Amino acid sequence: MNIKIVAFGIARDIFGDSEINFNIEKGTTIAELKEQITMSYPGFKKLVSFSIAVNQSYVPEEYAIESNDEIVIIPPVSGG
Amino acid sequence: MIDIKIKNTALDANDCITFVEDKAAGGIAVFIGTVRNATKGKNVQRLEFESYEPMAIKELRKIAEEIQQRWSALKISIHHRIGNLNIKEVAVVIAVSTPHRKAAFEACEYAIDTLKKTVPIWKKEVFDDGAVWVSATP
């Protein structure tokens, strides 16, 4: 299935865009998606870490993505 | 009561202080985060903040709710600014009122420490010779 991935901060710089379309298999987990993103965009390897938020919340790595989920890459935060 | 705001205009610490005033309060602690002019000896020109706003507001609210529980805080106000900020400008204001002062100090420190770990807000430091997303790379 095709999902939209939104990116902020350094993740947007790595994508070269604030959102991309990405193709994943049904049932793909957050952990798997992170691997696939890193394969397609090796720039993510240089980050300290990154998370993926689903529907505006942090989710466990084993969460299986659904087609209507709002998927956002959260690189290391630095507010304050 | 909780007051959370993300703004792209200048913050006024008095807005937060006024919100947390309370008859039952023995003290109000306020943290004001400002833009420093240097990082590791390098001149900083400005900071550029951005947020994933709906989630940032949720995460800030979570911090405030936790403070209410753990420190019996009466009122909490957290305002964060986004956009381009110059040296000395205010990036964040946190105000907490509690019945006794010790809890106010602790809660305020907990709020800024947790904000820096969990809230989806990012800043880019702009130097004379380039720019870096803070904390993103080793």
Backbone of each chain as ProteinMPNN parsed JSONL, in Angstrom:
{"seq_chain_A": "MNIKIVAFGIARDIFGDSEINFNIEKGTTIAELKEQITMSYPGFKKLVSFSIAVNQSYVPEEYAIESNDEIVIIPPVSGG", "coords_chain_A": {"N_chain_A": [[0.845, -1.193, 0.0], [0.264, 2.326, -0.488], [1.745, 4.904, 1.315], [1.733, 8.132, 2.909], [4.433, 10.001, 4.021], [5.355, 12.31, 6.398], [7.78, 14.801, 7.122], [9.946, 16.436, 9.442], [12.366, 18.959, 10.441], [15.706, 17.778, 10.395], [15.037, 15.481, 9.043], [13.408, 16.276, 6.987], [15.24, 17.632, 5.446], [16.789, 15.453, 4.624], [14.986, 13.925, 3.107], [14.549, 15.85, 1.211], [12.22, 17.077, 0.89], [9.046, 18.037, 2.323], [7.189, 16.068, 2.522], [6.808, 12.633, 1.526], [5.866, 9.985, -0.751], [5.458, 6.567, -0.045], [5.969, 3.144, -0.558], [4.637, 0.369, 1.034], [4.367, -2.979, 2.377], [1.287, -4.512, 3.361], [0.666, -4.599, 6.839], [3.182, -3.911, 7.648], [5.556, -3.084, 10.137], [6.451, -0.459, 12.483], [9.178, -0.665, 13.126], [10.106, -2.074, 10.887], [9.453, -0.29, 8.856], [11.161, 1.812, 9.49], [13.635, 0.66, 8.906], [13.33, 0.281, 6.142], [13.024, 2.885, 5.233], [15.522, 3.884, 5.893], [17.1, 2.372, 4.194], [16.316, 3.362, 1.702], [16.864, 6.057, 1.986], [19.786, 6.822, 2.806], [20.836, 8.852, 4.353], [19.615, 8.884, 6.816], [21.105, 7.231, 8.393], [23.065, 8.718, 9.604], [21.917, 9.972, 11.731], [21.416, 10.456, 15.285], [19.266, 9.075, 16.294], [15.91, 8.145, 15.334], [12.365, 8.598, 15.516], [9.088, 7.325, 14.727], [6.047, 8.83, 14.464], [2.643, 8.002, 14.922], [-0.485, 9.019, 13.991], [-0.209, 11.325, 15.571], [1.019, 10.483, 17.921], [3.585, 8.858, 19.897], [4.471, 5.534, 19.107], [4.756, 1.972, 19.817], [7.534, 0.037, 18.511], [6.641, -2.276, 17.305], [4.204, -1.773, 16.288], [1.723, -2.171, 13.789], [1.349, -0.704, 10.686], [-1.461, 1.069, 9.437], [-3.625, 1.785, 6.633], [-4.758, 4.377, 6.685], [-3.278, 5.809, 8.492], [-1.664, 8.61, 10.013], [1.501, 9.387, 9.322], [4.52, 10.37, 10.653], [7.853, 11.423, 10.592], [10.024, 11.661, 13.294], [12.748, 13.198, 14.032], [15.608, 13.484, 16.324], [14.494, 15.466, 18.985], [14.59, 18.997, 19.829], [13.624, 21.129, 21.345], [12.952, 24.081, 23.404]], "CA_chain_A": [[0.0, 0.0, 0.0], [1.014, 3.563, -0.586], [1.501, 5.796, 2.452], [2.381, 9.439, 2.87], [5.267, 10.207, 5.209], [5.678, 13.724, 6.6], [9.062, 14.907, 7.829], [10.346, 17.743, 9.989], [13.762, 19.127, 10.836], [16.736, 17.195, 9.539], [14.419, 14.436, 8.207], [12.927, 16.969, 5.778], [16.441, 17.877, 4.628], [17.224, 14.183, 4.033], [14.026, 13.621, 2.035], [14.535, 16.906, 0.203], [10.824, 17.493, 0.744], [8.369, 17.908, 3.62], [6.505, 14.775, 2.56], [7.081, 11.722, 0.413], [5.017, 8.8, -0.832], [6.295, 5.398, 0.183], [5.2, 1.919, -0.746], [4.952, -0.681, 2.012], [3.43, -4.11, 2.375], [0.298, -4.499, 4.432], [1.176, -5.209, 8.065], [4.538, -3.443, 7.968], [5.645, -2.468, 11.467], [7.272, 0.756, 12.578], [10.59, -1.066, 13.055], [10.395, -2.417, 9.49], [9.401, 0.938, 8.053], [12.393, 2.572, 9.751], [14.698, 0.008, 8.124], [13.107, 0.521, 4.714], [13.314, 4.302, 4.966], [16.969, 4.069, 5.968], [17.666, 1.8, 2.955], [16.033, 4.258, 0.58], [17.464, 7.369, 2.268], [20.879, 6.489, 3.734], [21.107, 9.996, 5.239], [19.102, 8.62, 8.165], [22.135, 6.515, 9.171], [23.933, 9.639, 10.366], [21.195, 10.541, 12.87], [21.565, 9.806, 16.586], [18.128, 8.156, 16.334], [14.679, 8.819, 14.929], [11.139, 7.878, 15.828], [7.984, 7.566, 13.81], [4.793, 9.058, 15.183], [1.436, 7.602, 14.207], [-1.657, 9.766, 14.456], [0.213, 12.329, 16.548], [1.509, 9.891, 19.17], [4.645, 7.866, 19.798], [3.91, 4.181, 19.161], [5.805, 0.948, 19.937], [8.172, -0.365, 17.244], [5.942, -3.42, 16.699], [2.905, -1.328, 15.765], [1.536, -2.426, 12.354], [0.797, 0.512, 10.077], [-2.715, 0.939, 8.694], [-3.571, 2.636, 5.438], [-5.137, 5.784, 6.912], [-2.483, 6.399, 9.568], [-0.847, 9.804, 9.768], [2.858, 8.929, 9.64], [5.443, 11.506, 10.683], [9.192, 11.114, 11.108], [10.415, 12.545, 14.4], [14.178, 13.126, 14.346], [15.829, 13.9, 17.724], [13.854, 16.764, 19.237], [15.522, 19.972, 20.417], [12.892, 22.336, 21.76], [13.415, 24.771, 24.607]], "C_chain_A": [[0.882, 1.245, 0.0], [0.698, 4.446, 0.626], [2.234, 7.109, 2.23], [3.194, 9.568, 4.156], [5.665, 11.676, 5.271], [6.956, 13.806, 7.422], [9.323, 16.34, 8.282], [11.856, 17.758, 10.221], [14.716, 18.48, 9.848], [16.153, 16.108, 8.632], [13.898, 15.056, 6.91], [14.11, 17.253, 4.85], [16.879, 16.589, 3.917], [16.286, 13.767, 2.891], [14.142, 14.614, 0.878], [13.126, 17.423, -0.035], [10.14, 17.316, 2.104], [7.463, 16.684, 3.67], [6.834, 13.938, 1.333], [6.003, 10.636, 0.391], [5.917, 7.581, -0.759], [5.427, 4.162, 0.068], [5.604, 0.875, 0.285], [3.948, -1.824, 1.858], [2.473, -3.96, 3.54], [0.909, -5.169, 5.667], [2.592, -4.796, 8.436], [4.541, -2.752, 9.339], [6.511, -1.207, 11.4], [8.757, 0.405, 12.445], [10.986, -1.37, 11.609], [10.403, -1.174, 8.601], [10.68, 1.754, 8.245], [13.56, 1.987, 8.956], [14.572, 0.352, 6.646], [13.405, 1.974, 4.341], [14.83, 4.52, 4.926], [17.672, 3.472, 4.738], [17.498, 2.775, 1.79], [16.709, 5.614, 0.741], [18.59, 7.174, 3.288], [21.259, 7.647, 4.669], [20.629, 9.748, 6.659], [20.125, 7.887, 9.033], [22.959, 7.466, 10.032], [23.216, 10.26, 11.567], [21.486, 9.764, 14.154], [20.481, 8.734, 16.728], [16.992, 8.849, 15.6], [13.488, 7.944, 15.271], [10.136, 8.133, 14.722], [6.722, 7.711, 14.65], [3.643, 8.618, 14.298], [0.256, 8.333, 14.838], [-1.327, 10.634, 15.676], [0.591, 11.752, 17.908], [2.713, 9.006, 18.881], [4.003, 6.484, 19.906], [5.059, 3.18, 19.318], [6.305, 0.517, 18.554], [7.411, -1.49, 16.543], [4.556, -3.045, 16.169], [2.834, -1.573, 14.249], [0.757, -1.272, 11.723], [-0.479, 0.208, 9.287], [-2.778, 2.022, 7.617], [-3.905, 4.105, 5.706], [-4.306, 6.477, 7.98], [-1.747, 7.653, 9.102], [0.568, 9.477, 10.262], [3.821, 10.12, 9.563], [6.783, 11.072, 11.266], [9.578, 12.157, 12.143], [11.919, 12.366, 14.624], [14.401, 13.625, 15.776], [15.302, 15.321, 17.96], [14.829, 17.704, 19.949], [14.809, 21.268, 20.755], [13.524, 22.973, 22.985], [14.495, 25.78, 24.321]], "O_chain_A": [[2.042, 1.231, 0.413], [-0.468, 4.704, 0.927], [3.207, 7.189, 1.48], [2.699, 9.278, 5.245], [6.236, 12.219, 4.326], [7.188, 12.985, 8.309], [8.974, 17.308, 7.605], [12.522, 16.723, 10.202], [14.564, 18.61, 8.633], [16.706, 15.835, 7.566], [13.945, 14.424, 5.856], [13.999, 17.131, 3.63], [17.288, 16.623, 2.756], [16.74, 13.313, 1.841], [13.874, 14.278, -0.275], [12.86, 18.111, -1.02], [10.602, 16.536, 2.937], [7.012, 16.298, 4.749], [7.101, 14.463, 0.252], [5.32, 10.403, 1.388], [7.004, 7.562, -1.338], [4.291, 4.138, 0.541], [6.781, 0.534, 0.398], [2.861, -1.668, 1.303], [2.8, -3.364, 4.566], [1.59, -6.188, 5.551], [3.142, -5.278, 9.426], [3.659, -1.953, 9.655], [7.193, -0.938, 10.411], [9.503, 1.088, 11.742], [12.062, -0.976, 11.158], [11.246, -1.029, 7.716], [11.216, 2.317, 7.291], [14.373, 2.726, 8.402], [15.557, 0.671, 5.98], [13.961, 2.256, 3.28], [15.353, 5.228, 4.066], [18.697, 3.986, 4.291], [18.418, 2.985, 1.0], [17.083, 6.248, -0.246], [18.377, 7.339, 4.489], [21.937, 7.429, 5.673], [21.164, 10.326, 7.605], [20.032, 7.912, 10.26], [23.49, 7.068, 11.068], [23.832, 10.994, 12.34], [21.767, 8.566, 14.115], [20.739, 7.634, 17.217], [17.102, 10.032, 15.275], [13.585, 6.717, 15.312], [10.305, 9.028, 13.895], [6.376, 6.832, 15.439], [3.658, 8.828, 13.085], [0.033, 8.271, 16.047], [-2.063, 10.666, 16.662], [0.498, 12.437, 18.926], [2.857, 8.47, 17.782], [3.091, 6.286, 20.709], [6.204, 3.495, 18.993], [5.587, 0.622, 17.56], [7.517, -1.646, 15.327], [3.826, -3.897, 15.662], [3.761, -1.228, 13.516], [-0.336, -0.917, 12.165], [-0.556, -0.786, 8.565], [-2.077, 3.032, 7.684], [-3.386, 4.987, 5.022], [-4.595, 7.618, 8.34], [-1.278, 7.743, 7.967], [0.799, 9.311, 11.46], [3.917, 10.787, 8.533], [6.833, 10.429, 12.315], [9.478, 13.362, 11.911], [12.318, 11.454, 15.348], [13.467, 14.143, 16.387], [15.63, 16.25, 17.222], [15.776, 17.255, 20.594], [15.312, 22.36, 20.492], [14.505, 22.468, 23.53], [14.982, 26.44, 25.239]]}, "seq_chain_B": "MIDIKIKNTALDANDCITFVEDKAAGGIAVFIGTVRNATKGKNVQRLEFESYEPMAIKELRKIAEEIQQRWSALKISIHHRIGNLNIKEVAVVIAVSTPHRKAAFEACEYAIDTLKKTVPIWKKEVFDDGAVWVSATP", "coords_chain_B": {"N_chain_B": [[-5.558, 23.757, 36.221], [-4.652, 24.158, 32.813], [-2.555, 25.67, 30.443], [-1.587, 25.778, 27.22], [0.479, 26.809, 24.613], [1.592, 27.306, 21.248], [3.424, 29.57, 19.512], [4.028, 31.899, 16.84], [4.916, 34.385, 17.272], [6.375, 36.981, 19.393], [6.99, 35.943, 22.776], [5.425, 36.56, 25.944], [6.366, 36.567, 29.166], [4.779, 37.362, 31.236], [2.186, 36.715, 30.498], [2.039, 33.977, 30.977], [2.572, 33.913, 33.722], [0.423, 35.365, 34.78], [-1.646, 33.654, 34.109], [-1.193, 31.457, 35.813], [-1.537, 32.421, 38.37], [-2.976, 32.067, 41.599], [-5.267, 31.694, 44.268], [-4.683, 29.747, 46.158], [-2.022, 29.37, 45.928], [1.337, 29.133, 47.063], [3.546, 29.825, 45.848], [5.084, 30.724, 42.703], [6.858, 29.296, 40.133], [9.027, 30.141, 37.493], [10.306, 29.402, 34.346], [12.367, 30.698, 31.865], [13.362, 30.282, 28.705], [16.028, 31.292, 26.708], [17.629, 32.645, 23.736], [20.903, 31.836, 23.177], [24.149, 33.291, 22.515], [26.227, 31.763, 21.551], [27.604, 28.525, 20.727], [29.587, 25.972, 21.862], [31.794, 27.695, 21.582], [31.349, 28.777, 19.076], [30.011, 31.408, 17.145], [26.596, 32.144, 17.319], [24.123, 33.088, 15.063], [21.335, 33.133, 14.843], [18.368, 31.276, 15.87], [16.361, 28.767, 14.359], [13.2, 27.658, 14.756], [10.956, 24.891, 14.519], [7.819, 23.088, 14.568], [5.918, 20.07, 14.989], [2.967, 20.687, 15.109], [0.268, 19.806, 16.132], [0.901, 17.431, 17.513], [2.918, 18.321, 19.194], [1.529, 20.001, 20.907], [-0.106, 18.139, 22.175], [1.861, 16.582, 23.497], [3.015, 18.476, 25.177], [0.84, 19.009, 26.791], [0.597, 16.541, 28.056], [2.873, 16.58, 29.674], [2.205, 18.688, 31.378], [-0.067, 17.619, 32.626], [1.073, 15.501, 33.977], [2.618, 16.882, 35.79], [0.664, 18.115, 37.316], [-0.343, 15.919, 38.664], [1.927, 14.743, 39.973], [3.132, 16.793, 41.491], [1.075, 18.126, 42.655], [0.327, 20.479, 41.375], [-1.195, 23.658, 40.943], [-1.814, 25.405, 38.774], [-0.666, 25.462, 35.393], [1.337, 26.813, 32.887], [2.516, 26.719, 29.631], [4.328, 28.096, 27.114], [5.544, 28.018, 23.841], [7.765, 29.209, 21.416], [7.916, 29.406, 17.838], [9.609, 29.593, 14.621], [11.879, 32.14, 13.376], [14.375, 33.118, 15.618], [16.129, 35.675, 17.282], [19.26, 36.421, 18.991], [19.017, 36.48, 22.527], [16.252, 36.515, 22.485], [13.072, 35.163, 23.614], [12.45, 31.751, 23.804], [10.96, 29.828, 25.089], [8.521, 29.685, 27.685], [7.794, 28.676, 30.923], [5.492, 28.353, 33.461], [4.598, 27.59, 36.777], [2.302, 27.089, 39.36], [2.127, 26.308, 42.796], [1.106, 24.972, 46.006], [3.268, 25.032, 47.812], [6.687, 26.201, 47.738], [8.87, 24.502, 47.013], [7.901, 22.415, 45.446], [7.1, 23.818, 43.21], [9.517, 24.698, 42.047], [10.699, 22.194, 41.464], [8.818, 21.039, 39.731], [8.842, 22.783, 37.598], [11.442, 22.503, 36.635], [11.338, 19.818, 35.902], [9.502, 20.019, 33.835], [10.823, 21.508, 31.767], [13.028, 19.871, 31.287], [11.797, 17.506, 30.392], [10.327, 18.401, 28.217], [12.406, 18.923, 26.434], [13.095, 16.369, 25.74], [10.866, 14.997, 24.705], [8.969, 16.504, 23.227], [7.808, 17.266, 19.995], [9.534, 19.456, 18.682], [11.851, 21.331, 16.893], [15.141, 22.734, 16.581], [17.245, 24.761, 14.604], [20.539, 25.712, 14.562], [21.961, 28.626, 13.451], [24.985, 29.465, 12.204], [27.872, 31.613, 11.565], [29.019, 30.411, 9.397], [27.362, 28.422, 8.362], [24.745, 25.954, 9.105], [23.124, 23.99, 11.664], [21.105, 21.256, 12.632], [20.05, 20.983, 15.871], [21.168, 18.52, 18.154], [20.647, 16.428, 16.372], [22.6, 14.915, 15.017], [25.548, 12.941, 15.855]], "CA_chain_B": [[-5.81, 24.314, 34.898], [-3.482, 24.047, 31.944], [-2.551, 26.588, 29.298], [-0.496, 25.39, 26.316], [0.422, 27.552, 23.348], [2.75, 27.409, 20.367], [3.186, 30.841, 18.827], [5.117, 32.362, 15.964], [5.218, 35.778, 17.611], [7.132, 37.101, 20.645], [6.328, 35.468, 23.991], [5.459, 37.458, 27.087], [6.347, 35.726, 30.369], [3.668, 37.785, 32.099], [0.965, 35.988, 30.125], [2.08, 32.69, 31.681], [2.489, 34.167, 35.164], [-0.959, 35.758, 35.082], [-2.505, 32.471, 34.014], [-1.027, 30.503, 36.926], [-1.854, 33.016, 39.675], [-4.031, 31.28, 42.237], [-5.426, 32.003, 45.703], [-4.105, 28.682, 46.986], [-0.597, 29.216, 45.61], [2.354, 29.711, 47.937], [4.644, 30.267, 44.991], [5.056, 30.493, 41.259], [8.196, 29.192, 39.54], [8.979, 30.459, 36.068], [11.523, 29.199, 33.565], [12.35, 31.399, 30.585], [14.483, 29.83, 27.867], [16.382, 32.362, 25.768], [18.579, 32.275, 22.683], [22.292, 32.134, 23.567], [24.893, 33.809, 21.356], [27.331, 30.899, 21.118], [27.599, 27.101, 21.07], [30.96, 25.454, 21.795], [32.712, 28.721, 21.1], [31.003, 29.305, 17.752], [28.99, 32.46, 17.143], [25.273, 31.811, 16.781], [23.428, 34.273, 14.536], [19.917, 33.022, 15.212], [17.829, 29.921, 15.889], [15.128, 28.587, 13.59], [12.397, 26.601, 15.397], [9.727, 24.429, 13.889], [7.154, 22.067, 15.374], [4.792, 19.28, 14.486], [2.18, 21.387, 16.122], [-0.771, 19.092, 16.893], [1.515, 16.481, 18.444], [3.665, 19.098, 20.203], [0.555, 20.461, 21.903], [-0.488, 16.958, 22.98], [2.967, 16.177, 24.376], [3.145, 19.504, 26.223], [-0.279, 18.799, 27.714], [0.941, 15.366, 28.87], [3.834, 17.029, 30.705], [1.461, 19.501, 32.348], [-0.937, 16.731, 33.407], [1.914, 14.74, 34.895], [3.013, 17.805, 36.859], [-0.493, 18.28, 38.2], [-0.443, 14.727, 39.511], [3.09, 14.45, 40.821], [3.483, 17.883, 42.405], [-0.157, 18.822, 43.048], [0.377, 21.846, 40.855], [-2.513, 24.292, 40.813], [-1.97, 25.815, 37.381], [0.558, 25.332, 34.603], [1.276, 27.466, 31.576], [3.726, 26.505, 28.822], [4.274, 28.727, 25.788], [6.777, 27.815, 23.073], [7.762, 29.987, 20.181], [8.549, 28.819, 16.66], [10.041, 30.595, 13.65], [13.263, 32.604, 13.525], [14.593, 33.883, 16.849], [17.433, 36.309, 17.423], [19.927, 36.309, 20.296], [18.309, 37.024, 23.695], [14.792, 36.386, 22.424], [12.514, 34.099, 24.456], [11.981, 30.597, 23.027], [9.973, 29.075, 25.865], [8.197, 30.137, 29.04], [7.044, 27.692, 31.706], [5.132, 28.86, 34.784], [3.869, 26.597, 37.569], [1.963, 27.51, 40.719], [1.909, 25.194, 43.713], [0.889, 25.468, 47.371], [4.556, 25.274, 48.472], [7.649, 26.603, 46.702], [9.781, 23.444, 46.563], [7.229, 21.687, 44.366], [7.072, 24.668, 42.014], [10.85, 24.611, 41.413], [10.901, 20.845, 40.917], [7.904, 20.812, 38.606], [9.294, 23.623, 36.491], [12.63, 21.858, 36.078], [10.882, 18.594, 35.232], [8.811, 20.394, 32.595], [11.76, 21.884, 30.695], [13.844, 18.688, 30.961], [10.98, 16.551, 29.627], [10.049, 19.054, 26.927], [13.574, 18.762, 25.549], [13.219, 14.961, 25.345], [9.689, 14.351, 24.106], [8.044, 17.338, 22.449], [8.313, 17.406, 18.629], [9.949, 20.797, 18.282], [13.26, 21.226, 16.469], [15.787, 24.016, 16.306], [18.448, 24.788, 13.787], [21.433, 26.811, 14.936], [22.569, 29.228, 12.271], [26.29, 30.059, 12.523], [28.38, 32.499, 10.503], [29.476, 29.64, 8.234], [26.517, 27.257, 8.088], [23.661, 25.737, 10.063], [23.075, 22.614, 12.174], [19.944, 20.854, 13.44], [20.584, 20.674, 17.194], [20.994, 17.159, 18.7], [20.251, 15.431, 15.367], [23.716, 14.054, 14.641], [26.517, 12.844, 16.96]], "C_chain_B": [[-4.515, 24.381, 34.094], [-3.634, 24.987, 30.753], [-1.331, 26.266, 28.429], [-0.62, 26.209, 25.034], [1.724, 27.394, 22.573], [2.492, 28.617, 19.49], [4.341, 31.177, 17.894], [5.386, 33.85, 16.137], [5.859, 35.807, 18.998], [6.315, 36.622, 21.842], [6.447, 36.524, 25.082], [5.305, 36.597, 28.341], [5.178, 36.095, 31.283], [2.354, 37.082, 31.763], [0.889, 34.665, 30.896], [1.897, 32.887, 33.185], [1.047, 34.505, 35.556], [-1.874, 34.536, 35.071], [-2.404, 31.599, 35.258], [-1.29, 31.108, 38.308], [-3.058, 32.287, 40.282], [-4.073, 31.607, 43.728], [-4.731, 30.991, 46.594], [-2.601, 28.534, 46.788], [0.283, 29.863, 46.668], [3.539, 30.192, 47.116], [4.395, 29.949, 43.537], [6.504, 30.392, 40.808], [8.061, 29.41, 38.04], [10.325, 30.121, 35.439], [11.346, 29.927, 32.234], [13.586, 30.955, 29.811], [14.752, 30.882, 26.803], [17.471, 31.905, 24.796], [19.98, 32.787, 23.047], [23.109, 32.476, 22.323], [26.019, 32.903, 20.863], [27.078, 29.461, 21.522], [29.001, 26.574, 20.838], [31.901, 26.461, 21.144], [32.385, 29.296, 19.734], [29.871, 30.327, 17.876], [27.678, 31.962, 16.564], [24.613, 33.106, 16.303], [21.98, 34.294, 14.973], [19.557, 31.543, 15.321], [16.56, 29.89, 15.05], [14.373, 27.394, 14.174], [11.25, 26.184, 14.499], [9.119, 23.335, 14.748], [6.18, 21.271, 14.526], [3.673, 19.628, 15.452], [1.115, 20.555, 16.842], [-0.189, 18.1, 17.898], [2.278, 17.217, 19.544], [2.705, 19.565, 21.302], [0.114, 19.291, 22.786], [0.608, 16.58, 23.972], [3.183, 17.2, 25.498], [2.036, 19.325, 27.267], [-0.003, 17.594, 28.622], [1.877, 15.75, 30.004], [3.086, 17.791, 31.792], [0.576, 18.612, 33.227], [-0.126, 15.912, 34.405], [2.338, 15.604, 36.083], [1.87, 18.027, 37.846], [-0.583, 17.123, 39.187], [0.706, 14.634, 40.5], [3.384, 15.518, 41.854], [2.262, 18.652, 42.9], [-0.146, 20.277, 42.58], [-1.042, 22.383, 40.675], [-2.77, 24.657, 39.351], [-0.62, 25.764, 36.674], [0.355, 26.031, 33.27], [2.598, 27.221, 30.849], [3.497, 27.136, 27.449], [5.606, 28.483, 25.09], [6.673, 28.604, 21.79], [8.385, 29.177, 19.05], [8.872, 29.935, 15.664], [11.478, 31.017, 13.934], [13.41, 33.479, 14.762], [16.016, 34.425, 16.889], [17.977, 36.109, 18.832], [19.12, 37.078, 21.352], [16.793, 36.867, 23.639], [14.336, 35.146, 23.209], [11.94, 32.985, 23.581], [10.882, 29.847, 23.764], [9.767, 29.729, 27.224], [7.377, 29.042, 29.712], [6.762, 28.312, 33.07], [4.276, 27.815, 35.485], [3.547, 27.205, 38.932], [1.634, 26.28, 41.55], [1.669, 25.753, 45.117], [2.202, 25.811, 48.078], [5.673, 25.376, 47.441], [8.498, 25.458, 46.143], [9.18, 22.697, 45.368], [7.241, 22.508, 43.077], [8.41, 24.603, 41.279], [11.039, 23.251, 40.738], [10.058, 20.614, 39.666], [8.373, 21.579, 37.369], [10.522, 22.994, 35.821], [12.259, 20.579, 35.329], [10.266, 18.941, 33.873], [9.813, 20.718, 31.485], [12.621, 20.678, 30.309], [13.057, 17.713, 30.079], [10.625, 17.111, 28.259], [11.184, 18.802, 25.942], [13.742, 17.327, 25.068], [12.066, 14.468, 24.492], [8.883, 15.202, 23.128], [8.602, 17.577, 21.04], [8.461, 18.863, 18.179], [11.442, 20.679, 17.966], [13.837, 22.612, 16.282], [17.061, 23.806, 15.512], [19.27, 25.98, 14.259], [22.091, 27.336, 13.67], [23.838, 29.961, 12.715], [26.714, 30.996, 11.395], [28.659, 31.707, 9.228], [28.626, 28.405, 7.959], [25.469, 27.082, 9.168], [23.594, 24.268, 10.441], [21.766, 22.384, 12.922], [20.468, 20.355, 14.777], [20.199, 19.254, 17.61], [20.735, 16.071, 17.655], [21.359, 14.437, 15.068], [24.747, 14.03, 15.783], [27.554, 13.979, 16.93]], "O_chain_B": [[-3.436, 24.627, 34.634], [-4.7, 25.082, 30.144], [-0.19, 26.458, 28.849], [-1.697, 26.292, 24.444], [2.81, 27.353, 23.151], [1.471, 28.692, 18.806], [5.484, 30.787, 18.132], [5.993, 34.494, 15.281], [5.888, 34.794, 19.697], [5.109, 36.858, 21.92], [7.42, 37.275, 25.145], [4.263, 35.979, 28.559], [4.654, 35.251, 32.01], [1.512, 36.879, 32.637], [-0.167, 34.281, 31.399], [1.171, 32.138, 33.84], [0.526, 33.99, 36.545], [-2.76, 34.402, 35.915], [-3.41, 31.056, 35.715], [-1.27, 30.391, 39.309], [-4.016, 31.941, 39.589], [-3.033, 31.774, 44.366], [-4.242, 31.34, 47.669], [-1.974, 27.674, 47.406], [0.024, 30.98, 47.116], [4.423, 30.88, 47.625], [3.625, 29.056, 43.182], [7.298, 31.296, 41.066], [7.12, 28.935, 37.405], [11.369, 30.519, 35.954], [10.32, 29.794, 31.567], [14.716, 31.225, 30.218], [13.846, 31.313, 26.089], [18.142, 30.899, 25.024], [20.207, 33.987, 23.202], [22.807, 32.015, 21.222], [26.691, 33.221, 19.882], [26.423, 29.196, 22.529], [29.547, 26.711, 19.743], [32.697, 26.117, 20.271], [33.068, 30.209, 19.272], [28.908, 30.127, 18.616], [27.642, 31.424, 15.457], [24.55, 34.092, 17.037], [21.458, 35.319, 15.412], [20.329, 30.672, 14.921], [15.786, 30.848, 15.027], [14.842, 26.258, 14.099], [10.649, 27.007, 13.809], [9.81, 22.723, 15.563], [5.689, 21.733, 13.496], [3.464, 18.961, 16.466], [1.06, 20.593, 18.071], [-0.715, 17.943, 19.0], [2.281, 16.782, 20.696], [3.041, 19.526, 22.486], [-0.023, 19.441, 24.0], [0.332, 16.294, 25.137], [3.496, 16.831, 26.63], [2.268, 19.472, 28.468], [-0.326, 17.619, 29.81], [1.71, 15.312, 31.143], [3.307, 17.566, 32.982], [0.482, 18.831, 34.435], [-0.568, 15.658, 35.526], [2.409, 15.136, 37.219], [2.084, 18.115, 39.055], [-0.857, 17.311, 40.372], [0.499, 14.469, 41.702], [3.829, 15.213, 42.96], [2.403, 19.718, 43.5], [-0.559, 21.181, 43.306], [-1.959, 21.651, 40.303], [-3.787, 24.282, 38.768], [0.426, 25.993, 37.28], [-0.671, 25.859, 32.611], [3.671, 27.487, 31.392], [2.583, 26.75, 26.721], [6.669, 28.711, 25.668], [5.618, 28.656, 21.157], [9.276, 28.36, 19.281], [8.456, 31.079, 15.846], [12.204, 30.328, 14.649], [12.677, 34.452, 14.941], [16.975, 33.723, 16.569], [17.261, 35.687, 19.741], [18.614, 38.172, 21.099], [16.117, 37.067, 24.649], [15.109, 34.214, 23.433], [11.075, 33.219, 22.738], [9.977, 29.293, 23.14], [10.701, 30.254, 27.831], [6.399, 28.545, 29.152], [7.684, 28.749, 33.758], [3.365, 27.233, 34.897], [4.424, 27.771, 39.584], [0.97, 25.35, 41.093], [2.004, 26.908, 45.379], [2.257, 26.765, 48.853], [5.624, 24.724, 46.398], [8.813, 25.437, 44.953], [9.878, 22.39, 44.402], [7.375, 21.958, 41.984], [8.451, 24.472, 40.056], [11.48, 23.169, 39.591], [10.534, 20.062, 38.674], [8.306, 21.079, 36.246], [10.622, 22.961, 34.594], [12.796, 20.295, 34.258], [10.484, 18.238, 32.886], [9.653, 20.237, 30.363], [12.914, 20.483, 29.13], [13.603, 17.161, 29.124], [10.622, 16.387, 27.264], [10.953, 18.507, 24.769], [14.453, 17.084, 24.093], [12.261, 13.603, 23.638], [8.18, 14.654, 22.279], [9.735, 18.037, 20.895], [7.652, 19.405, 17.427], [12.192, 20.013, 18.68], [13.141, 23.546, 15.883], [17.821, 22.856, 15.703], [18.773, 27.103, 14.345], [22.703, 26.58, 12.915], [23.79, 30.926, 13.479], [26.006, 31.151, 10.4], [28.557, 32.237, 8.122], [29.119, 27.436, 7.381], [25.31, 27.937, 10.039], [23.958, 23.399, 9.649], [21.36, 23.207, 13.743], [21.248, 19.404, 14.818], [19.053, 18.838, 17.442], [20.615, 14.9, 18.015], [21.096, 13.249, 14.885], [24.82, 14.966, 16.579], [28.433, 14.036, 17.79]]}, "name": "protein", "num_of_chains": 2, "seq": "MNIKIVAFGIARDIFGDSEINFNIEKGTTIAELKEQITMSYPGFKKLVSFSIAVNQSYVPEEYAIESNDEIVIIPPVSGGMIDIKIKNTALDANDCITFVEDKAAGGIAVFIGTVRNATKGKNVQRLEFESYEPMAIKELRKIAEEIQQRWSALKISIHHRIGNLNIKEVAVVIAVSTPHRKAAFEACEYAIDTLKKTVPIWKKEVFDDGAVWVSATP"}
